[in-house]
Amino acid sequence: MALKSLKKKRRIQIIAMAVIALVISTGLIGYAMQDGINFFRSPSQVMAEPPAPSETFRIGGLVEEGTLVRGEGEQVRFSVTDGGATVPVVYTGVLPDLFEENQGMVGTGRYVDGIFEASEILAKHDETYMPKEVVDALKEQGVYKEPES
């Protein structure tokens, strides 16, 4: 009888330790990923509810025609739009080869003092591709045009 009680107690201890290990590892993974999770926002969402300057997020839309200005060095200014709102963007670095006006783009960065300060810019990689989030945002504003085949 004492042997069964000892086995049962040991089994409960092992299960309890496994649950504790699982909770701790889940917490550590969540903490490690908190900087790596970037939420997508359209220009309309950014203008409706501006995020905190400390929050890193992704913004996407079309590069507004006539707004692309190359500054001194590698600094570039342009505006991104989804047809409903426009957000000014500043980026320091080399732009992708396919980056141009009236084309889809996604940028990662922060919204500080009314300007999106991009740390990374991605452009479409061929003539027909546009990121799903950008297509959805443009469709929501009623300005998306299907690519011609």
Buried (B, 14 or more C-beta within 10 A) or exposed (E): EEEEEEEEEEEEEEEEEEEEEEEEEEEEEEEEEEEEEBEBBBBBBBBEEBBEEEEBBBBBBBBBEEBBEEEEEEEBBBBBBBBBBBBBBBBEEEBEEBBBEEBBBBBBBBBBEEBBBBEEBBBBEEEEEBBEBBBBBBEBBEBBEEEEE
